[in-house]
Amino acid sequence: MVKFSVRSNSLRTLLAGVAVVLSLQSGLAVAKDGAQSAFISEMIGQLDRAKGQIIALEGAIPQGKFTWRPAEGVRSISEVYLHIADANYLFMSFAGAKPPMDMKQMMDQKAREGATTDKTKIAASLNASFDWTKNALSALTDADLEKQVNMFGTKTTVRNALLTMLGHMHEHLGQSIAYARSNGVIPPWTEEMQAQVKKSLNK
């Protein structure tokens, strides 16, 4: 009886040890997967932030200003926003995603960017573009990031194509902020921050 108890205790100890090892291996696997997917998660976070500011700024500009441009031959307010929307599709196509329009149609910038000056329709185009881009990003794997692609005649990785897309968004967000301020429009997030500072100073 005593021997059985000892063997039983030894068996339980062994099983407990195996369970601990498996648990540790599982934890390491989760940590490893989490580390590998961090880039995509961070890209999605950056995409959401850029989308929020671009959509908010577009909504703050009066309809009558959407045809404004700083000089002849330079994109107008409406054209910049439509360019942002189309560029998201283009950059994600380098990552292997299939845009909702063919490449020939997408590359016809004059027709695409001059399609409308209606701010409601432009907002819808921006939302559709960012939502599609987020879904396409979410579908990428870590292995996809290292794939070699041809972007504008240069060999690079999907990872770099995504970083270039993000840089492009912020480039035109900055342009849109300058356009807005030239027309007396303060970016909504700046206006909110200024209101909070003023409120705190008045306490």
PyMOL commands that set and color helices and strands:
alter all, ss='L'
color gray80, all
select helices_A, chain A and resi 2-36+38-60+63-65+77-94+103-106+109-113+119-138+142-145+158-182+188-201
alter helices_A, ss='H'
color red, helices_A
select strands_A, chain A and resi 148-151+154-157
alter strands_A, ss='S'
color yellow, strands_A
deselect
rebuild
show_as cartoon
